[in-house]
Amino acid sequence: MSTAIELRGVEKTFGITSVIRNVNLTVAQGERHALIGPNGAGKSTLFNLISGYMKPSVGSILLRDQVISGLPPFQINRRGLSRSFQVTNVFAKMSVWENLRCAVLWATGHRYAFWKNIDNLPEVRDRTAQILQDINLVSRRDVPAGLLTYAEQRALEIGITIAGGADVILLDEPTAGMSHAETERAVALIRRLTEGRTLLIVEHDMSVVFGLADRISVLVYGQIIASGTPEEIRGNPKVKEAYLGEEVA
C-alpha cells in the first residue's frame, strides 16, 4: 500500500523546550488514522508541522513521497492536503453558500477578476451545490455562517476542507463540544466524506476514535509510544498506563 504522509525523525523545539521528539509516523493512502494523547502531548503542533504552519527543527515530512517540510501552507494545500482547526474557522458574515463557493473558486483555479460574474460559472455552482448537499446544509444555504449552530459550523468547516478536492484530510478535534447525538451525525458525515481519501484525525472522544480509525497512534510528551489497529492499541499496556487507563476497559 502506498504512503500518503510520512514523518521521519521529526522534532520541534521552542527555545530549550522540546515539544515534538523524534517522531516517525506513516499514514497509508486511503487510511483513516487517529492521533490521540493527553492534553499538551503535542498533537496540534504535529498538525501544524504537517500542514506547513510550522517548520520542523529536525527531520522531514513527506506527502506521497515528496518532501513538504518547509513549504508554506498554500503550497502544501495545492499538493492535495487540507486541514481543519480546533477553533471553528469560517467567514461569519458570509452565507453558507458563499463560504463554500470561496473554497471551490480557489480550487477550480479562478482568481479575482471584477469583470467576471461568478454566478455564470457552472462548474463552481455545481461543485458548491454538491458539497452543500453532502454536508446536509441545503436548508441553511443562505444563512450567515455565524448564525449556524456549533455543530453546523463544524460541518461547514469540513465542507470547506474538502471543497478543494484534497485527497489527504487533517481534522483537528472535529467533534469537540458536541452532544452525543451531534457527535454521531458528525462521525457519519466524516466517514462518508472521507471515503476514498486519507484521513488523519486528532480526537479526544475515544468512542469516535475506536469507531472511525483503521489505525491509531498515541503521542505522549511529544513522542509516539505506540501505533497499531484499534484492537492493538486497546490492549497495549504502555498505552493504558500512559493515557487510556480505564477509558478502554
SELUM-738171 format. One record per residue (C-alpha): residue number from 1; residue in three letters; x, y, z. Coordinates in Angstrom, 2 decimals. Example, Ala and Ser with C-alpha at 12.3 -4.5 7.8 and 13.67 -1.06 7.14 Angstrom:
# SELUM-738171
PAFI resi resn      xx      yy      zz
PAFI    1  Ala   12.30   -4.50    7.80
PAFI    2  Ser   13.67   -1.06    7.14
***
This chain:
# SELUM-738171
PAFI resi resn      xx      yy      zz
PAFI    1  Met    0.00    0.00    0.00
PAFI    2  Ser    1.38    3.43   -0.92
PAFI    3  Thr    2.14    6.07    1.70
PAFI    4  Ala    0.19    9.33    1.94
PAFI    5  Ile    2.01   11.01    4.85
PAFI    6  Glu    5.38   10.11    6.32
PAFI    7  Leu    7.29   11.76    9.16
PAFI    8  Arg   10.95   10.89    9.53
PAFI    9  Gly   12.69   11.80   12.76
PAFI   10  Val   10.66   14.97   13.17
PAFI   11  Glu   11.44   17.24   16.11
PAFI   12  Lys   10.20   20.68   17.11
PAFI   13  Thr   11.78   22.83   19.79
PAFI   14  Phe   10.87   26.27   21.08
PAFI   15  Gly   13.99   27.65   22.68
PAFI   16  Ile   15.14   24.97   25.08
PAFI   17  Thr   11.72   23.32   25.22
PAFI   18  Ser   11.30   20.17   23.13
PAFI   19  Val    7.66   19.73   22.09
PAFI   20  Ile    7.99   17.04   19.39
PAFI   21  Arg   10.73   14.47   19.86
PAFI   22  Asn   11.96   12.14   17.13
PAFI   23  Val    8.54   11.30   15.69
PAFI   24  Asn    8.37    8.66   12.98
PAFI   25  Leu    4.90    8.16   11.58
PAFI   26  Thr    3.43    6.62    8.43
PAFI   27  Val   -0.14    7.07    7.22
PAFI   28  Ala   -1.11    4.83    4.31
PAFI   29  Gln   -3.04    6.08    1.30
PAFI   30  Gly   -6.78    5.71    1.91
PAFI   31  Glu   -6.34    5.03    5.63
PAFI   32  Arg   -8.25    6.67    8.47
PAFI   33  His   -5.58    7.27   11.10
PAFI   34  Ala   -6.27    8.77   14.53
PAFI   35  Leu   -3.70   10.62   16.63
PAFI   36  Ile   -4.51   10.53   20.34
PAFI   37  Gly   -2.81   11.61   23.52
PAFI   38  Pro   -3.26   13.69   26.67
PAFI   39  Asn   -3.54   17.47   26.63
PAFI   40  Gly   -0.16   19.04   25.97
PAFI   41  Ala    1.19   15.96   24.18
PAFI   42  Gly    1.94   17.98   21.03
PAFI   43  Lys   -0.87   16.81   18.74
PAFI   44  Ser   -1.80   20.25   17.38
PAFI   45  Thr    1.88   21.11   16.98
PAFI   46  Leu    2.31   17.97   14.88
PAFI   47  Phe   -0.66   19.03   12.72
PAFI   48  Asn    0.90   22.48   12.30
PAFI   49  Leu    4.15   20.86   11.17
PAFI   50  Ile    2.45   18.59    8.64
PAFI   51  Ser    0.30   21.38    7.17
PAFI   52  Gly    3.13   23.91    6.98
PAFI   53  Tyr    2.12   26.35    9.72
PAFI   54  Met    5.35   25.47   11.49
PAFI   55  Lys    8.69   24.18   10.26
PAFI   56  Pro   10.33   21.19   11.94
PAFI   57  Ser   13.55   21.87   13.81
PAFI   58  Val   14.84   18.45   12.73
PAFI   59  Gly   13.62   15.77   10.34
PAFI   60  Ser   11.48   15.67    7.22
PAFI   61  Ile    7.80   15.36    6.30
PAFI   62  Leu    6.69   13.75    3.05
PAFI   63  Leu    3.40   13.86    1.18
PAFI   64  Arg    3.16   10.98   -1.31
PAFI   65  Asp    6.94   10.54   -1.18
PAFI   66  Gln    7.62   14.24   -1.88
PAFI   67  Val    9.24   16.36    0.84
PAFI   68  Ile    6.91   19.14    2.00
PAFI   69  Ser    8.58   20.19    5.27
PAFI   70  Gly    9.45   23.88    4.98
PAFI   71  Leu    6.84   24.63    2.32
PAFI   72  Pro    4.21   27.29    3.11
PAFI   73  Pro    0.66   26.07    3.82
PAFI   74  Phe   -0.80   27.20    0.48
PAFI   75  Gln    1.76   25.15   -1.47
PAFI   76  Ile    1.07   22.08    0.64
PAFI   77  Asn   -2.66   22.61    0.09
PAFI   78  Arg   -2.13   22.76   -3.67
PAFI   79  Arg   -0.38   19.39   -3.46
PAFI   80  Gly   -3.57   17.85   -2.11
PAFI   81  Leu   -3.53   18.24    1.68
PAFI   82  Ser   -6.18   20.21    3.54
PAFI   83  Arg   -6.89   20.67    7.26
PAFI   84  Ser   -9.42   21.99    9.73
PAFI   85  Phe   -8.65   23.65   13.06
PAFI   86  Gln   -9.71   23.18   16.68
PAFI   87  Val  -11.46   26.55   16.64
PAFI   88  Thr  -14.19   26.92   14.01
PAFI   89  Asn  -12.74   28.96   11.16
PAFI   90  Val  -15.49   30.25    8.84
PAFI   91  Phe  -16.47   33.66    7.43
PAFI   92  Ala  -19.19   34.51    9.93
PAFI   93  Lys  -20.92   37.26    7.90
PAFI   94  Met  -20.95   35.32    4.64
PAFI   95  Ser  -23.65   32.78    3.89
PAFI   96  Val  -23.06   29.05    3.96
PAFI   97  Trp  -23.18   29.05    0.15
PAFI   98  Glu  -20.64   31.88   -0.11
PAFI   99  Asn  -18.24   30.18    2.31
PAFI  100  Leu  -18.27   27.00    0.25
PAFI  101  Arg  -18.09   28.85   -3.05
PAFI  102  Cys  -14.96   30.73   -1.97
PAFI  103  Ala  -13.20   27.42   -1.33
PAFI  104  Val  -14.42   25.96   -4.62
PAFI  105  Leu  -13.37   29.05   -6.61
PAFI  106  Trp   -9.80   28.74   -5.43
PAFI  107  Ala   -9.69   25.00   -6.04
PAFI  108  Thr  -11.00   25.33   -9.59
PAFI  109  Gly   -8.34   27.87  -10.49
PAFI  110  His  -10.48   31.02  -10.55
PAFI  111  Arg   -8.92   34.21   -9.23
PAFI  112  Tyr  -10.37   37.63   -8.54
PAFI  113  Ala  -11.46   39.48  -11.66
PAFI  114  Phe  -14.01   42.29  -11.40
PAFI  115  Trp  -15.36   41.66  -14.91
PAFI  116  Lys  -16.37   38.07  -14.15
PAFI  117  Asn  -19.80   37.11  -12.82
PAFI  118  Ile  -19.17   34.08  -10.63
PAFI  119  Asp  -22.83   33.12  -10.88
PAFI  120  Asn  -22.09   32.25  -14.52
PAFI  121  Leu  -19.50   29.58  -13.67
PAFI  122  Pro  -21.43   26.29  -13.86
PAFI  123  Glu  -18.58   24.09  -12.60
PAFI  124  Val  -18.30   26.26   -9.47
PAFI  125  Arg  -22.05   26.35   -8.93
PAFI  126  Asp  -22.43   22.59   -9.38
PAFI  127  Arg  -19.50   21.70   -7.12
PAFI  128  Thr  -20.71   24.08   -4.40
PAFI  129  Ala  -24.23   22.65   -4.60
PAFI  130  Gln  -22.88   19.10   -4.31
PAFI  131  Ile  -20.84   19.88   -1.19
PAFI  132  Leu  -23.79   21.74    0.33
PAFI  133  Gln  -25.85   18.59   -0.09
PAFI  134  Asp  -23.03   16.36    1.18
PAFI  135  Ile  -22.83   18.25    4.48
PAFI  136  Asn  -26.62   18.34    4.89
PAFI  137  Leu  -26.90   22.13    4.95
PAFI  138  Val  -29.11   22.72    1.91
PAFI  139  Ser  -31.84   24.23    4.09
PAFI  140  Arg  -29.26   26.63    5.58
PAFI  141  Arg  -27.87   27.73    2.22
PAFI  142  Asp  -28.41   31.49    2.63
PAFI  143  Val  -27.91   31.72    6.40
PAFI  144  Pro  -24.83   33.69    7.57
PAFI  145  Ala  -22.30   31.16    8.84
PAFI  146  Gly  -22.07   32.97   12.17
PAFI  147  Leu  -25.72   32.15   12.89
PAFI  148  Leu  -25.34   28.40   12.45
PAFI  149  Thr  -25.31   26.11   15.45
PAFI  150  Tyr  -21.88   24.98   16.60
PAFI  151  Ala  -22.36   21.52   15.05
PAFI  152  Glu  -23.48   23.09   11.76
PAFI  153  Gln  -20.42   25.34   11.72
PAFI  154  Arg  -18.20   22.30   12.18
PAFI  155  Ala  -19.98   20.56    9.32
PAFI  156  Leu  -19.47   23.67    7.17
PAFI  157  Glu  -15.79   23.71    8.03
PAFI  158  Ile  -15.46   20.08    6.99
PAFI  159  Gly  -17.20   21.03    3.73
PAFI  160  Ile  -14.70   23.86    3.19
PAFI  161  Thr  -11.85   21.48    3.96
PAFI  162  Ile  -12.90   19.04    1.23
PAFI  163  Ala  -14.04   21.71   -1.24
PAFI  164  Gly  -10.60   21.98   -2.72
PAFI  165  Gly  -10.66   18.34   -3.74
PAFI  166  Ala   -7.76   17.40   -1.45
PAFI  167  Asp   -7.28   13.67   -1.03
PAFI  168  Val   -5.41   13.96    2.27
PAFI  169  Ile   -7.54   15.47    5.05
PAFI  170  Leu   -6.43   16.55    8.54
PAFI  171  Leu   -9.21   17.14   11.08
PAFI  172  Asp   -8.33   18.65   14.46
PAFI  173  Glu  -10.90   17.64   17.11
PAFI  174  Pro  -13.93   17.87   14.79
PAFI  175  Thr  -16.43   16.68   17.43
PAFI  176  Ala  -15.18   18.75   20.38
PAFI  177  Gly  -18.03   20.44   22.23
PAFI  178  Met  -20.76   18.38   20.57
PAFI  179  Ser  -23.56   16.45   22.22
PAFI  180  His  -23.72   12.68   21.82
PAFI  181  Ala  -26.30   12.96   19.02
PAFI  182  Glu  -24.31   15.68   17.24
PAFI  183  Thr  -21.17   13.58   17.53
PAFI  184  Glu  -22.87   10.58   15.94
PAFI  185  Arg  -24.01   12.73   13.00
PAFI  186  Ala  -20.55   14.27   12.66
PAFI  187  Val  -18.86   10.86   12.61
PAFI  188  Ala  -21.27    9.62    9.93
PAFI  189  Leu  -20.51   12.77    7.91
PAFI  190  Ile  -16.75   12.35    8.28
PAFI  191  Arg  -16.94    8.68    7.35
PAFI  192  Arg  -18.94    9.46    4.21
PAFI  193  Leu  -16.91   12.48    3.07
PAFI  194  Thr  -13.52   10.82    3.58
PAFI  195  Glu  -14.43    7.65    1.70
PAFI  196  Gly  -11.54    7.02   -0.71
PAFI  197  Arg   -9.46    9.75    0.90
PAFI  198  Thr   -6.71    9.65    3.52
PAFI  199  Leu   -7.74   10.96    6.94
PAFI  200  Leu   -5.52   11.95    9.86
PAFI  201  Ile   -7.66   13.00   12.81
PAFI  202  Val   -6.91   14.33   16.30
PAFI  203  Glu   -9.75   13.44   18.63
PAFI  204  His  -10.29   13.10   22.39
PAFI  205  Asp  -13.55   11.17   22.23
PAFI  206  Met  -12.48    7.53   22.40
PAFI  207  Ser  -15.79    6.27   21.02
PAFI  208  Val  -15.12    8.35   17.89
PAFI  209  Val  -11.52    7.18   17.64
PAFI  210  Phe  -12.22    3.46   18.04
PAFI  211  Gly  -15.30    3.62   15.83
PAFI  212  Leu  -13.71    5.54   12.96
PAFI  213  Ala   -9.99    4.80   12.75
PAFI  214  Asp   -8.28    2.00   10.85
PAFI  215  Arg   -5.09    2.69   12.79
PAFI  216  Ile   -4.23    4.74   15.87
PAFI  217  Ser   -1.01    6.40   17.02
PAFI  218  Val   -0.51    7.55   20.59
PAFI  219  Leu    1.51   10.70   21.28
PAFI  220  Val    2.75   11.29   24.84
PAFI  221  Tyr    5.16   14.08   25.78
PAFI  222  Gly    5.98   14.66   22.12
PAFI  223  Gln    6.79   11.05   21.31
PAFI  224  Ile    4.85    8.28   19.56
PAFI  225  Ile    4.71    5.47   22.10
PAFI  226  Ala    2.56    3.09   20.03
PAFI  227  Ser    0.88    2.68   16.63
PAFI  228  Gly   -1.49   -0.06   15.59
PAFI  229  Thr   -5.02   -1.18   14.94
PAFI  230  Pro   -7.73   -0.17   17.44
PAFI  231  Glu   -7.57   -3.66   18.94
PAFI  232  Glu   -3.78   -3.48   19.35
PAFI  233  Ile   -3.96   -0.03   20.95
PAFI  234  Arg   -6.82   -1.06   23.23
PAFI  235  Gly   -4.76   -3.93   24.60
PAFI  236  Asn   -1.38   -2.18   24.74
PAFI  237  Pro   -0.26   -1.96   28.41
PAFI  238  Lys    2.03    1.03   27.73
PAFI  239  Val   -0.87    2.96   26.24
PAFI  240  Lys   -3.16    2.11   29.13
PAFI  241  Glu   -0.56    3.22   31.63
PAFI  242  Ala    0.32    6.45   29.83
PAFI  243  Tyr   -3.06    7.60   28.60
PAFI  244  Leu   -6.10    5.41   28.07
PAFI  245  Gly   -6.39    3.89   31.52
PAFI  246  Glu   -9.90    2.75   32.26
PAFI  247  Glu  -11.40    4.55   29.25
PAFI  248  Val  -10.96    1.44   27.10
PAFI  249  Ala  -11.70   -1.12   29.79
***
